[in-house]
Amino acid sequence: MIRHSRIFGVLLVTAAAWAGPAAGQAIENELVLITPVARTLTDPILADFAKYAKERWNVDVKTSSIAAGTPVAYGRIVEWKGRPDADIFWGGESALYDKLAEQGLLAKLDLPKAVMDAIPPTIGKPKPIALKDPKGFWTGTVLEPYGLVYHPKLLAKLGVPEPKDWDDLLHPRLKGQVAQCAPTRSSSSHATYEVILQRDGDAKGWAWLKRLAGNTGIFTARSRDVPSVVARGEFAAGFAVPSYMAFEDRLAGYEVKFVAPKTAWVTPEPMAVIAGTRRPRAARAFVEYVLSERGQRVAMERGVFPITPKYRVQGKPGSHAEMAVEFTGGLRSYFDVDVTNIYDDELAQKRYEAVNQQYRKEIEAVADQLKK
């Protein structure tokens, strides 16, 4: 009887530790993200969440983020083995979140049903993009395309038309003028490599990517650096750029433009609670906050789109939200348009490392020869 009572007591304590903040318990006073998402988005979100936590629970939450490319972040979570140094994993390809869940390294979100029901299961055709995990381990947070960034004046000087599709980057006058980040370092680049491979098939797709490498003047250390070097006029165009990263350079006053090709991958920027977190209530409160209208509005001001049809990018004239609408060609919600998606997430997941290995062998190792 005593032994069974002790076990029951442990179960009660464990259940309490994982209960969401909606149960009335105060959240923990710290929150740490590990994320490939740029600070231009994470910092405003974390700052407003701290204000929200103070208003709702009267808790001063210390927030911080560990910046890491998606493959690197994934690797660290695996290495932590259930004893993580971060509470939330945010951003990148959902395929890696599925892998983490299979290894028992993500915790169930257990968010209110109304919060999750507001997010449609998928968006796009012919291959629907999952916006949330049916098993409940991750959820999309915002929508953003991975497209092309370009410097209009430099293109005009080179005599190159403004790009509208991926193939426009193969223009012979763009030799040495393209910036991209390696797919081994960037989930946006990796997903866009898959878009090309799945559009053209492996043989033609890799031939296309080699031609792109021949026009590439720089492989940046981070995906965030791609729009920056283009904005400064060091290169004419950038490949596989998340829209909000390019928008930040536009906000900084640079004359840079962005276009999402028809087959551009639209990411739901997944978010998950890492299994073993020491701050489970704060972690779940943060996910719920990001999905709230308040959190979505803060995100929209940074150039991304709502994850639910309930909200649209809208603000006062001259606001960042209205600038974002103009920057992305007048779009206010991805639920207002027909989304064309050819990216097969299941295929990408199966061959994730194989694509990286082929990139190292056929592009990275021979980049100088491809340029010649």
C-alpha positions as CSV (number, residue, x, y, z in Angstrom):
1,M,0.0,0.0,0.0
2,I,2.8,2.4,1.0
3,R,4.8,1.6,-2.2
4,H,1.7,2.1,-4.4
5,S,0.9,5.4,-2.7
6,R,4.4,6.6,-3.3
7,I,4.2,5.7,-7.0
8,F,0.8,7.4,-7.2
9,G,2.3,10.5,-5.6
10,V,5.1,10.6,-8.1
11,L,2.6,10.3,-11.0
12,L,0.7,13.3,-9.5
13,V,3.8,15.4,-9.2
14,T,4.8,14.5,-12.8
15,A,1.4,15.4,-14.1
16,A,1.4,18.7,-12.3
17,A,4.8,19.5,-13.7
18,W,3.5,19.0,-17.3
19,A,0.2,20.8,-16.8
20,G,-0.3,23.8,-19.0
21,P,-0.5,27.3,-17.6
22,A,-4.2,27.3,-18.4
23,A,-4.6,25.1,-15.2
24,G,-3.9,28.3,-13.2
25,Q,-0.3,27.5,-12.2
26,A,2.4,30.2,-12.5
27,I,4.9,29.6,-15.3
28,E,8.6,29.2,-14.7
29,N,10.7,32.4,-14.8
30,E,13.0,31.4,-17.7
31,L,12.7,30.4,-21.3
32,V,15.3,29.4,-23.8
33,L,14.9,28.8,-27.6
34,I,17.2,26.9,-29.9
35,T,16.4,28.2,-33.4
36,P,17.6,29.0,-36.9
37,V,15.0,31.8,-37.0
38,A,16.8,35.2,-37.2
39,R,16.8,37.4,-34.1
40,T,14.9,40.1,-36.1
41,L,11.9,37.8,-35.5
42,T,12.8,36.0,-32.3
43,D,13.8,39.0,-30.3
44,P,10.5,41.0,-30.7
45,I,8.5,37.8,-30.0
46,L,10.5,37.0,-26.9
47,A,10.3,40.6,-25.6
48,D,6.5,40.7,-26.0
49,F,6.1,37.3,-24.4
50,A,8.0,38.5,-21.4
51,K,5.5,41.5,-21.2
52,Y,2.6,39.1,-21.6
53,A,3.9,36.8,-18.8
54,K,4.2,39.7,-16.5
55,E,0.7,40.9,-17.3
56,R,-1.0,37.5,-17.0
57,W,1.0,35.7,-14.2
58,N,3.1,38.5,-12.7
59,V,6.2,36.5,-13.5
60,D,9.4,38.1,-14.8
61,V,10.5,35.7,-17.4
62,K,14.1,35.8,-18.5
63,T,14.2,34.9,-22.2
64,S,17.1,34.0,-24.5
65,S,17.8,32.1,-27.7
66,I,20.6,29.8,-29.0
67,A,21.1,30.6,-32.6
68,A,21.8,27.5,-34.7
69,G,21.1,26.4,-38.2
70,T,18.4,23.7,-38.4
71,P,20.7,20.7,-38.9
72,V,22.9,21.9,-36.1
73,A,20.0,22.5,-33.8
74,Y,18.7,19.1,-34.6
75,G,22.1,17.5,-33.8
76,R,22.3,19.3,-30.5
77,I,18.9,18.1,-29.4
78,V,19.9,14.6,-30.2
79,E,23.1,15.0,-28.3
80,W,21.2,16.3,-25.2
81,K,19.4,13.0,-25.0
82,G,16.5,14.3,-23.0
83,R,18.5,16.7,-20.8
84,P,18.2,19.8,-23.0
85,D,19.8,23.2,-22.5
86,A,16.8,24.8,-24.3
87,D,13.1,24.5,-23.9
88,I,11.7,25.2,-27.4
89,F,12.9,24.2,-30.9
90,W,11.6,26.7,-33.4
91,G,12.0,26.9,-37.2
92,G,13.2,24.7,-40.1
93,E,11.9,21.7,-41.8
94,S,9.1,19.7,-40.2
95,A,10.8,16.5,-41.4
96,L,13.4,16.9,-38.7
97,Y,10.7,17.5,-36.0
98,D,9.1,14.1,-37.0
99,K,12.5,12.5,-36.6
100,L,13.0,14.0,-33.1
101,A,9.5,12.8,-32.1
102,E,10.3,9.3,-33.3
103,Q,13.3,9.3,-31.0
104,G,11.2,10.5,-28.0
105,L,13.0,13.9,-27.9
106,L,9.9,16.1,-28.2
107,A,7.1,16.4,-25.7
108,K,3.4,16.5,-26.6
109,L,2.1,20.0,-26.9
110,D,-1.2,19.4,-25.2
111,L,-2.5,22.9,-26.1
112,P,-6.2,23.8,-25.8
113,K,-8.3,22.2,-28.6
114,A,-9.6,25.6,-29.8
115,V,-6.1,26.8,-30.3
116,M,-5.1,23.9,-32.5
117,D,-8.4,23.6,-34.3
118,A,-7.9,27.2,-35.6
119,I,-4.9,25.9,-37.7
120,P,-5.9,24.0,-40.8
121,P,-4.2,20.6,-41.2
122,T,-2.6,21.5,-44.5
123,I,-2.3,24.1,-47.2
124,G,-1.3,23.9,-50.9
125,K,-1.7,21.5,-53.9
126,P,-0.8,19.1,-55.5
127,K,1.2,18.1,-52.4
128,P,-0.4,19.5,-49.2
129,I,2.0,21.2,-46.7
130,A,1.3,20.0,-43.2
131,L,0.7,22.9,-40.9
132,K,0.7,20.8,-37.7
133,D,1.6,17.4,-36.5
134,P,-1.5,15.1,-36.3
135,K,0.3,13.3,-33.4
136,G,0.6,16.6,-31.5
137,F,4.4,17.0,-31.2
138,W,4.8,20.2,-33.2
139,T,2.8,23.0,-34.7
140,G,3.3,25.5,-37.4
141,T,3.6,29.1,-36.1
142,V,3.7,31.4,-39.2
143,L,3.9,31.0,-42.9
144,E,6.7,32.3,-45.1
145,P,8.1,31.4,-48.5
146,Y,11.7,30.6,-49.4
147,G,12.3,32.7,-52.6
148,L,14.7,35.0,-54.4
149,V,16.1,38.3,-53.2
150,Y,17.7,40.7,-55.7
151,H,19.3,44.1,-56.0
152,P,17.3,46.0,-58.8
153,K,20.0,48.6,-59.6
154,L,22.8,46.0,-59.8
155,L,20.7,43.8,-62.1
156,A,19.9,46.8,-64.3
157,K,23.6,47.6,-64.5
158,L,24.3,44.0,-65.5
159,G,21.5,44.1,-68.1
160,V,19.6,41.3,-66.4
161,P,15.8,41.3,-66.0
162,E,14.4,41.1,-62.5
163,P,13.9,37.4,-61.7
164,K,10.5,35.8,-61.3
165,D,11.4,32.1,-61.2
166,W,14.3,29.9,-60.2
167,D,15.5,29.5,-63.7
168,D,16.2,33.3,-64.0
169,L,19.2,32.8,-61.7
170,L,21.0,30.8,-64.5
171,H,21.3,33.9,-66.7
172,P,24.9,34.0,-68.1
173,R,25.4,37.6,-66.9
174,L,24.9,36.5,-63.3
175,K,28.1,34.5,-63.3
176,G,29.7,35.2,-59.9
177,Q,26.7,37.3,-58.9
178,V,24.6,34.8,-57.0
179,A,24.7,34.3,-53.2
180,Q,23.4,31.1,-51.5
181,C,23.9,29.1,-48.3
182,A,24.9,25.5,-48.3
183,P,22.0,23.0,-47.7
184,T,24.1,21.4,-45.0
185,R,23.9,24.7,-43.0
186,S,20.5,26.0,-43.9
187,S,17.0,24.4,-43.9
188,S,15.7,27.0,-46.3
189,S,18.5,26.1,-48.8
190,H,18.0,22.4,-48.2
191,A,14.2,22.6,-48.8
192,T,14.8,24.7,-52.0
193,Y,17.3,22.2,-53.3
194,E,14.6,19.6,-52.8
195,V,12.1,21.8,-54.7
196,I,14.5,21.8,-57.7
197,L,15.2,18.1,-57.5
198,Q,11.6,17.2,-57.2
199,R,10.6,19.6,-60.0
200,D,13.2,18.3,-62.5
201,G,14.1,14.8,-61.2
202,D,17.4,13.8,-59.8
203,A,19.5,13.9,-63.0
204,K,18.3,17.2,-64.3
205,G,17.9,18.6,-60.8
206,W,21.5,18.1,-59.9
207,A,22.6,19.4,-63.3
208,W,20.6,22.6,-62.6
209,L,22.1,23.0,-59.1
210,K,25.6,22.6,-60.6
211,R,24.8,25.4,-63.1
212,L,23.6,27.5,-60.2
213,A,26.9,26.8,-58.4
214,G,28.7,28.0,-61.5
215,N,26.9,31.4,-61.1
216,T,27.5,31.5,-57.4
217,G,30.0,34.0,-56.1
218,I,29.6,33.1,-52.4
219,F,28.3,30.4,-50.2
220,T,27.5,32.2,-47.0
221,A,28.0,30.8,-43.5
222,R,24.3,31.4,-42.6
223,S,21.1,31.8,-44.5
224,R,20.6,35.2,-42.9
225,D,23.8,36.4,-44.7
226,V,22.4,35.8,-48.2
227,P,19.9,38.8,-48.2
228,S,22.5,41.0,-46.4
229,V,25.2,40.6,-49.0
230,V,22.6,41.3,-51.8
231,A,21.2,44.3,-50.0
232,R,24.6,45.8,-49.7
233,G,25.1,45.4,-53.5
234,E,27.9,42.9,-53.1
235,F,25.9,40.3,-55.2
236,A,23.0,40.8,-57.5
237,A,20.7,38.0,-56.3
238,G,20.2,35.4,-53.6
239,F,18.8,31.9,-53.7
240,A,16.5,30.2,-51.1
241,V,15.9,33.3,-48.9
242,P,13.2,33.3,-46.2
243,S,10.9,36.3,-47.0
244,Y,11.2,37.9,-43.6
245,M,15.0,37.9,-43.7
246,A,14.9,39.9,-46.9
247,F,12.2,42.2,-45.4
248,E,14.5,43.1,-42.5
249,D,17.0,44.5,-44.9
250,R,14.2,46.4,-46.6
251,L,13.3,47.9,-43.2
252,A,16.9,48.9,-42.7
253,G,16.6,51.1,-45.8
254,Y,18.2,49.0,-48.5
255,E,16.7,48.9,-52.0
256,V,16.2,45.2,-52.1
257,K,13.3,43.2,-53.5
258,F,11.9,39.7,-53.0
259,V,9.9,37.3,-55.1
260,A,8.5,33.9,-54.3
261,P,8.6,31.7,-57.4
262,K,5.4,29.7,-58.2
263,T,6.9,26.5,-56.7
264,A,8.5,28.2,-53.7
265,W,8.4,26.1,-50.5
266,V,6.1,27.8,-47.9
267,T,7.3,26.8,-44.5
268,P,5.0,26.7,-41.4
269,E,8.1,27.4,-39.2
270,P,7.4,24.5,-36.8
271,M,7.7,24.8,-33.1
272,A,8.0,22.1,-30.5
273,V,8.6,21.6,-26.7
274,I,11.9,19.7,-26.2
275,A,11.4,16.5,-24.1
276,G,13.0,16.8,-20.7
277,T,12.7,20.6,-20.5
278,R,13.1,22.0,-16.9
279,R,10.5,24.7,-17.8
280,P,7.5,22.9,-19.3
281,R,4.8,25.4,-18.3
282,A,6.7,28.4,-19.7
283,A,7.4,26.4,-22.9
284,R,3.8,25.6,-23.5
285,A,2.7,29.1,-22.5
286,F,5.1,30.5,-25.2
287,V,3.8,28.2,-27.9
288,E,0.2,29.2,-27.0
289,Y,1.2,32.9,-27.0
290,V,2.8,32.7,-30.5
291,L,-0.4,31.2,-31.8
292,S,-2.6,33.9,-30.2
293,E,-3.7,37.0,-32.1
294,R,-1.2,39.0,-30.0
295,G,1.7,36.8,-31.0
296,Q,0.6,36.6,-34.6
297,R,0.4,40.4,-34.9
298,V,3.9,40.8,-33.5
299,A,5.2,38.3,-36.1
300,M,3.3,39.9,-39.0
301,E,5.1,43.2,-38.3
302,R,8.4,41.3,-39.1
303,G,7.3,40.2,-42.6
304,V,5.7,36.7,-42.1
305,F,2.1,35.6,-42.6
306,P,-0.5,34.2,-40.1
307,I,-0.7,30.4,-39.6
308,T,-4.5,30.6,-39.4
309,P,-7.2,32.0,-41.8
310,K,-8.6,34.1,-38.8
311,Y,-5.9,36.7,-39.2
312,R,-4.5,38.8,-42.1
313,V,-1.5,41.1,-42.4
314,Q,-2.9,44.5,-41.8
315,G,-1.8,47.7,-40.1
316,K,-2.0,51.5,-40.2
317,P,-0.7,53.3,-43.3
318,G,3.1,53.3,-43.2
319,S,3.3,50.5,-40.6
320,H,5.7,47.6,-40.9
321,A,2.8,45.3,-41.6
322,E,1.7,47.4,-44.6
323,M,5.3,47.6,-45.8
324,A,5.5,43.8,-45.6
325,V,2.3,43.5,-47.7
326,E,3.9,45.8,-50.4
327,F,7.2,43.9,-50.2
328,T,5.6,40.6,-50.9
329,G,3.5,41.8,-53.8
330,G,0.3,42.7,-52.0
331,L,-0.3,39.4,-50.2
332,R,-2.0,39.5,-46.8
333,S,-2.6,35.8,-46.2
334,Y,-1.6,32.6,-47.9
335,F,-5.2,31.4,-47.3
336,D,-6.3,34.1,-49.9
337,V,-4.4,32.5,-52.8
338,D,-3.9,29.1,-54.4
339,V,-0.6,27.7,-53.1
340,T,1.3,25.5,-55.5
341,N,3.5,23.0,-53.7
342,I,5.6,20.2,-55.2
343,Y,7.8,19.6,-52.2
344,D,7.3,16.1,-50.8
345,D,8.1,16.2,-47.1
346,E,8.2,12.5,-46.7
347,L,10.7,12.1,-49.6
348,A,12.8,14.9,-48.2
349,Q,12.9,13.2,-44.8
350,K,14.0,9.9,-46.2
351,R,16.9,11.3,-48.1
352,Y,17.9,14.3,-46.0
353,E,21.5,13.2,-45.4
354,A,21.9,11.7,-48.8
355,V,21.1,15.0,-50.4
356,N,23.7,16.7,-48.2
357,Q,26.3,14.1,-49.0
358,Q,25.7,14.5,-52.7
359,Y,26.0,18.3,-52.4
360,R,29.4,17.9,-50.6
361,K,30.6,15.6,-53.3
362,E,29.2,17.1,-56.5
363,I,29.1,20.8,-55.6
364,E,31.1,21.8,-52.5
365,A,34.2,19.8,-53.3
366,V,34.3,21.0,-56.9
367,A,32.9,24.5,-56.6
368,D,35.9,26.1,-58.3
369,Q,35.7,23.8,-61.2
370,L,32.0,24.5,-61.6
371,K,32.7,28.2,-61.8
372,K,35.3,27.6,-64.5
